[in-house]
Amino acid sequence: MQKPEPFVNSETIFSVSDASALLKGVVETAFPRIKIRGELSQITRATSGHMYMTIKDSGAAISVIIWRGTPVPFKLEDGLEVIITGRFTTYPARSNYQIIASEIEMAGVGAILKMLEERKRKLAGEGLFDEARKKPLPRLPRRIGVVTSPTGAAFQDIQNRLRERFPVHVLLYPATVQGATAAAEVAAGIEYFNRENNVDVIIVARGGGALEDLLPFSEEIVVRAAAASHIPLISGVGHEPDWMLIDFAADYRAPTPTGAAEAVVPTKLSLIQELDNMWVRLSGNFTTRLINAKQRIESINIKSPKQLVMEHAQRLDDLGRTMNIIVNAKIASAHQKMDVVSAFPNVLQNRMASMNQAVAHLGQMLNSLSYKSVLSRGYAIVRGENNQIISRADGAVPKSIEFADGVIQI
């Protein structure tokens, strides 16, 4: 880069303020508009709404200011590679230079994809993309809510396809689908339908475009609104190859806005065919049941009154025979019991004789074991004081002698 020629007299003496003002004018005149590519860092937002940050590369860093109200189409994060368009100026109070940004964009597709992949990983970790939380689409919705631009081709495509297939009532929430405010407006549309609860299904749609143009549909505010929707939500953003983060949070991802309309309602022809198939199945089932009922009725034999009386008489005869068998068995059992009772006196007499013999035998044994029988054979019992029996002569003092026929006191 060519070095500019000096235009200040080296002998002129300036005040600090004059020198700062001169430098400010030179910088702003030389760089009325400039594009700088680099990596963001030290991002802060003041209470006034202004944003302050640094854009840097491996060799230098420059301060950047984004005034409140300047459109920023995506969320700024540290480490994000961007291209900033703005003008150079100086800040005399601190003797530094800075860029006042008027536009900011991501530096190429690679940076965008890296940012989306990191955001996708973060949101997936929170469970916003889990299959278990996805809701089924209604079979025949009566009202469909559409969040898209009212002037875009996407809304026209959806209306045309709905009219062709199965006309339903459509409620539009107008939202810009590109630019700094698009993400907030799309999220507001999703939240509106959920708050009012006035539709059966929601379609978020936008036609195709560059990756940078579709970024609002990957903003966290949109993804979180889609994941939080209690109304089934279809994402129809871009074309078949385009995948935005809302596609992972939606209950159904359609390849195009037209595909979203096709997913939400069936065609009239398919409904007619389905009704015809149901009629065939129902009529066939009804016919089969009628045939089975007819066969059961025909298999029933109606008996004459005489036959019914004869059958009852036969059942009575069977009952009579059964009763005779039971009564005879009872009588035979009673006879057996009476025979046992009649034989009881003989059994008792025999039992008494046996007991008398046992008693007599015991009496004989008692007599044979009694000491009286011993005394009758000539023996005697000598007793001392206290009537104790004396069995030895040594030191004994007899007091009485008992014989078989009496006792002699000594």
C-alpha positions in Angstrom: 0.0 0.0 0.0 1.4 3.4 -1.1 2.4 5.8 1.8 0.5 9.1 1.5 2.3 12.4 1.2 2.4 14.5 4.4 0.2 17.6 4.2 1.0 19.2 7.6 3.8 21.6 8.0 6.3 20.1 10.4 7.0 23.5 12.0 3.3 24.2 12.9 2.5 23.8 16.6 -1.0 22.4 17.4 -2.9 22.2 20.6 -3.9 18.7 21.7 -7.6 19.3 20.8 -6.6 20.8 17.3 -4.3 17.8 16.6 -7.0 15.4 17.7 -9.6 17.1 15.5 -7.2 17.2 12.6 -6.4 13.5 12.9 -10.2 12.7 13.2 -10.9 14.6 10.0 -8.0 12.9 8.1 -9.1 9.4 9.2 -12.8 9.9 8.4 -12.0 11.6 5.1 -9.6 8.8 4.1 -11.9 6.0 5.2 -15.5 7.0 4.5 -16.4 3.3 4.0 -14.4 0.2 4.6 -14.9 -3.5 4.8 -12.8 -5.5 7.4 -12.7 -9.2 7.9 -11.8 -10.7 11.2 -12.8 -12.6 14.4 -15.0 -11.0 17.0 -14.1 -10.9 20.7 -14.9 -8.9 23.9 -18.6 -8.4 22.9 -20.5 -6.2 25.3 -23.9 -4.5 25.2 -24.3 -1.3 27.1 -27.5 -0.3 28.9 -28.1 2.3 26.1 -28.4 -0.6 23.6 -25.1 0.1 21.8 -22.7 -2.8 21.3 -19.0 -2.6 21.7 -16.5 -5.3 20.6 -13.2 -6.0 19.0 -12.4 -7.4 15.5 -9.0 -9.0 15.3 -6.7 -11.3 13.4 -3.3 -12.8 14.3 -1.5 -9.4 14.0 -3.8 -6.6 15.1 -7.1 -5.7 16.7 -9.6 -2.8 16.1 -12.4 -1.5 18.3 -15.9 -1.7 16.8 -19.1 0.1 17.7 -22.6 -0.9 16.6 -25.0 1.9 17.4 -28.5 0.9 18.7 -30.9 0.4 15.8 -28.2 -0.9 13.4 -29.6 -4.1 12.0 -27.7 -7.3 13.1 -29.1 -10.3 11.3 -27.6 -13.0 13.6 -26.4 -13.4 17.2 -22.9 -12.1 17.7 -20.6 -14.5 19.5 -16.9 -14.5 20.5 -14.8 -16.2 18.0 -17.3 -15.7 15.1 -15.6 -14.7 11.8 -17.4 -11.8 10.2 -17.1 -9.0 7.6 -17.9 -5.5 9.0 -18.8 -2.6 6.8 -18.4 0.9 8.3 -16.3 4.0 8.6 -13.2 4.7 10.5 -13.2 7.4 13.2 -11.2 8.4 16.2 -12.1 8.9 19.9 -10.0 11.9 21.0 -10.7 11.4 24.7 -8.8 8.1 24.6 -6.5 8.8 21.6 -7.7 5.6 19.8 -9.4 4.8 16.6 -12.4 2.6 15.9 -14.9 1.5 13.3 -18.5 2.6 13.4 -20.3 -0.4 11.8 -23.2 0.0 9.5 -23.5 -3.6 8.3 -22.2 -7.0 9.6 -22.2 -10.4 7.9 -20.7 -13.7 8.4 -17.4 -14.3 6.6 -18.4 -17.1 4.2 -20.4 -20.3 4.3 -17.7 -22.1 6.4 -18.2 -19.7 9.3 -21.9 -20.0 9.1 -21.9 -23.7 9.1 -19.5 -23.8 12.1 -21.7 -21.5 14.0 -24.8 -23.6 13.2 -23.1 -26.8 14.2 -22.1 -25.4 17.6 -25.6 -24.1 18.1 -27.2 -27.3 17.1 -25.0 -29.3 19.5 -25.9 -26.9 22.3 -29.7 -27.1 21.7 -29.6 -30.9 21.1 -27.9 -31.2 24.5 -31.0 -29.4 26.0 -33.3 -32.1 24.5 -35.1 -29.7 22.1 -34.6 -32.1 19.2 -35.6 -35.4 20.9 -38.0 -37.6 18.9 -39.9 -38.5 22.1 -41.3 -34.9 22.4 -42.6 -34.7 18.8 -46.3 -34.6 18.4 -48.4 -36.3 15.7 -50.0 -34.2 13.0 -53.8 -34.0 13.0 -55.6 -36.1 10.4 -58.0 -33.5 9.1 -57.3 -30.1 10.6 -60.1 -27.5 10.4 -57.8 -24.4 10.8 -54.2 -24.0 9.8 -51.9 -21.2 11.0 -49.2 -20.0 8.7 -46.2 -17.9 9.8 -44.6 -16.4 6.8 -44.4 -13.3 4.6 -47.8 -12.3 3.2 -46.2 -11.2 -0.1 -43.8 -14.1 -0.6 -44.3 -17.0 -3.0 -44.3 -19.5 -0.1 -47.7 -18.3 1.2 -49.2 -18.4 -2.3 -47.8 -21.9 -2.9 -49.3 -23.1 0.4 -52.8 -21.6 -0.4 -52.8 -23.1 -4.0 -51.9 -26.6 -2.8 -54.5 -26.5 0.0 -57.2 -25.5 -2.5 -56.1 -28.3 -4.8 -56.1 -31.0 -2.1 -58.6 -30.2 0.6 -59.7 -26.6 1.3 -59.4 -25.6 4.9 -59.5 -22.3 6.8 -56.1 -20.6 6.8 -54.9 -18.0 9.4 -51.9 -16.0 8.4 -49.5 -14.4 10.9 -47.5 -11.9 8.8 -43.7 -12.0 9.5 -40.6 -10.9 7.6 -38.6 -14.0 6.8 -35.2 -12.3 6.1 -33.2 -9.6 7.9 -32.5 -8.5 11.4 -36.1 -8.7 12.7 -37.2 -11.9 11.0 -36.3 -14.3 13.9 -38.2 -12.3 16.5 -41.3 -12.0 14.2 -41.3 -15.7 13.4 -41.0 -16.6 17.0 -43.8 -14.1 17.9 -46.1 -15.8 15.3 -45.6 -19.2 16.8 -46.2 -17.9 20.3 -49.3 -16.0 19.1 -51.0 -19.2 17.7 -50.2 -21.1 20.9 -51.5 -18.3 23.1 -54.8 -17.9 21.1 -55.1 -21.7 20.5 -57.1 -21.0 17.4 -55.5 -23.4 15.0 -55.0 -27.2 14.8 -51.5 -27.1 13.2 -48.9 -24.4 12.5 -46.8 -24.1 9.3 -43.6 -22.0 9.4 -42.6 -21.4 5.8 -40.2 -19.6 3.6 -39.0 -20.1 0.0 -35.5 -20.9 -1.0 -32.5 -18.6 -0.7 -28.9 -18.3 0.2 -27.7 -19.8 3.5 -27.3 -16.3 4.9 -30.9 -15.4 4.0 -32.2 -18.5 5.9 -30.3 -17.9 9.1 -33.3 -16.4 11.0 -34.8 -19.9 11.1 -31.8 -21.2 12.9 -31.8 -18.5 15.6 -32.3 -19.8 19.2 -35.5 -17.7 19.7 -37.2 -19.4 16.8 -35.9 -22.9 17.7 -37.1 -22.6 21.3 -40.5 -21.3 20.2 -40.9 -24.2 17.9 -39.9 -26.7 20.6 -42.2 -25.1 23.2 -45.3 -25.2 20.9 -48.1 -27.4 22.2 -49.7 -27.2 18.8 -48.2 -29.5 16.2 -45.7 -27.6 14.0 -44.5 -28.1 10.5 -41.3 -26.6 9.2 -41.3 -25.8 5.4 -38.3 -23.6 5.0 -36.1 -23.4 1.8 -35.7 -26.4 -0.6 -35.0 -30.0 -0.1 -31.2 -29.7 0.6 -31.7 -26.8 3.1 -31.7 -27.8 6.7 -32.3 -25.1 9.3 -32.3 -25.7 13.1 -36.1 -25.2 13.2 -36.3 -28.4 11.1 -34.9 -30.4 14.1 -37.3 -28.9 16.6 -40.4 -29.0 14.5 -42.8 -32.0 14.8 -42.5 -32.5 11.0 -40.0 -31.3 8.5 -41.3 -30.6 5.0 -38.8 -30.1 2.1 -40.6 -27.1 0.8 -43.6 -24.8 1.7 -45.6 -26.8 -0.9 -44.5 -30.0 0.8 -45.8 -28.6 4.1 -49.2 -28.1 2.6 -49.2 -31.6 1.3 -48.2 -33.1 4.7 -51.0 -31.3 6.6 -54.0 -32.3 4.5 -54.8 -35.3 2.3 -56.1 -35.0 -1.3 -59.8 -35.2 -2.0 -59.2 -38.2 -4.2 -57.3 -40.1 -1.5 -60.2 -39.4 1.0 -62.7 -40.6 -1.5 -60.7 -43.8 -2.0 -60.3 -44.3 1.7 -64.1 -43.9 2.2 -64.7 -46.4 -0.6 -62.3 -48.9 1.0 -64.0 -48.4 4.4 -67.4 -49.0 2.8 -66.2 -52.1 1.1 -64.8 -53.5 4.4 -68.0 -52.5 6.3 -70.4 -53.9 3.8 -68.4 -57.1 3.5 -68.3 -57.5 7.3 -72.0 -56.8 7.5 -72.8 -59.3 4.8 -70.7 -62.0 6.5 -72.5 -61.4 9.8 -75.9 -61.6 8.1 -75.0 -64.9 6.5 -73.7 -66.3 9.8 -76.9 -65.2 11.6 -79.0 -66.8 8.9 -77.1 -70.1 9.2 -77.6 -70.1 13.0 -81.3 -69.5 12.6 -81.7 -72.2 10.0 -79.8 -74.7 12.3 -82.5 -74.2 15.0 -85.0 -77.1 15.1 -88.4 -76.1 16.5 -89.9 -79.0 18.4 -93.7 -79.9 18.6 -95.6 -79.7 21.9 -96.1 -83.5 22.0 -92.3 -84.0 21.7 -91.6 -81.4 24.4 -94.1 -83.3 26.8 -92.5 -86.6 26.0 -89.1 -85.2 26.7 -90.3 -83.8 30.0 -91.8 -87.2 30.9 -88.6 -88.9 30.0 -86.7 -86.6 32.3 -89.2 -87.3 35.1 -88.7 -91.1 34.6 -84.9 -90.6 34.8 -85.4 -88.6 38.0 -87.7 -91.4 39.4 -85.1 -94.0 38.7 -82.4 -91.9 40.3 -84.6 -91.4 43.4 -85.3 -95.1 43.8 -81.6 -95.9 43.7 -80.9 -93.3 46.3 -83.8 -94.4 48.6 -82.8 -98.1 48.4 -79.2 -97.3 49.2 -80.4 -95.3 52.2 -82.7 -98.1 53.4 -79.9 -100.7 53.1 -77.5 -98.5 55.1 -80.2 -98.2 57.8 -80.7 -102.0 58.0 -77.0 -102.4 58.5 -77.0 -99.9 61.3 -80.0 -101.7 63.0 -78.3 -105.1 62.8 -75.3 -103.6 64.6 -77.6 -102.1 67.3 -79.5 -105.5 67.8 -76.2 -107.3 68.4 -75.1 -104.8 71.0 -76.6 -106.7 74.2 -74.6 -109.9 73.3 -71.5 -107.8 72.8 -72.1 -106.1 76.2 -72.7 -109.4 78.0 -69.5 -110.9 76.7 -67.7 -107.8 77.7 -69.0 -108.0 81.3 -68.0 -111.7 81.6 -64.5 -110.9 80.5 -64.2 -108.0 83.0 -65.5 -110.3 85.9 -62.8 -112.9 85.1 -60.2 -110.1 85.1 -61.3 -108.9 88.5 -61.3 -112.4 90.0 -57.8 -112.9 88.7 -56.6 -109.7 90.2 -58.2 -110.6 93.6 -56.3 -113.9 93.5 -53.1 -112.1 92.7 -53.7 -109.6 95.6 -54.3 -112.4 98.1 -51.2 -114.2 97.0 -49.1 -111.1 97.4 -50.6 -110.0 100.8 -48.4 -110.4 103.9 -51.4 -112.0 105.7 -51.0 -115.1 103.6 -47.4 -115.3 104.8 -48.5 -115.0 108.5 -51.0 -117.9 108.0 -48.0 -120.1 107.2 -46.6 -119.6 110.7 -44.7 -116.4 110.4 -45.1 -113.3 112.7 -44.2 -109.6 112.5 -42.3 -108.0 115.5 -42.8 -104.3 116.0 -41.0 -101.9 118.2 -41.8 -98.4 119.4 -43.7 -96.2 116.9 -45.0 -99.5 115.4 -41.9 -99.9 113.2 -41.0 -103.4 112.0 -37.9 -105.0 113.7 -35.9 -107.1 111.3 -32.8 -107.8 113.5 -32.2 -109.0 117.0 -29.3 -106.8 117.8 -30.4 -104.0 120.2 -34.1 -104.6 119.5 -36.8 -103.8 122.1 -40.0 -105.6 120.9 -43.4 -104.0 121.8 -45.8 -106.2 119.9 -46.0 -109.4 117.8 -48.5 -109.8 115.0 -49.8 -113.3 114.1 -52.3 -114.3 111.4 -55.1 -114.2 113.9 -54.2 -111.2 116.0 -51.6 -109.0 117.8 -49.9 -109.7 121.2 -48.6 -106.6 123.1 -45.4 -107.1 125.1 
